[in-house]
Amino acid sequence: MSVENISNQSSNDMQISSSNKDSVIGKVYNFSTVRYATLKNLVNGKIRSEVTFSNDRLFIDTKPRSFNKVPVVLYDEIIGVTITVKLHLWHCILMLLSIASAIVMPFTLILAALFFWVGRDRKITITQKSGVSVLIYSMTKEQAEEFKNDIRKVANIQ
């Protein structure tokens, strides 16, 4: 392979990469957790996040404000994105109570399974070079996976 072929191939790869990045720019994701994800606000304990892709950074707006630790993330600073499943404390307590009550009423095991299924969220962790992690919670797996793929496109992560 000649030097010209290698340089042409790398420029084609850069054009494909920039076109993938352009398809994500301006995209807005609205994330939300299950109800009662936080015990701070029992009326509506949801954590809501709006993530906007711009030319060189992510803008993250989280409500309630106490959960908004990092409002802006540069694409160059992102080194990794992971998705894990999180079961919230309130749902764990309800699940344990329904399991304990299954001694007397066995049909309450159905409630334990329901609390497990309803109380799960996806925790998206964006790791930066500085060691700071950004946490975003998503109710659905599909939305979390799509967001992860878009982050990988703009940050050039494998």
Secondary structure as UniProt FT lines:
FT   HELIX           3..24
FT   TURN            25..26
FT   STRAND          28..32
FT   TURN            35..36
FT   TURN            39..40
FT   STRAND          48..53
FT   STRAND          57..63
FT   HELIX           65..67
FT   STRAND          72..74
FT   HELIX           75..77
FT   STRAND          78..87
FT   HELIX           89..100
FT   HELIX           101..103
FT   HELIX           106..108
FT   HELIX           109..118
FT   STRAND          120..128
FT   TURN            129..130
FT   STRAND          133..138
FT   HELIX           141..155
//
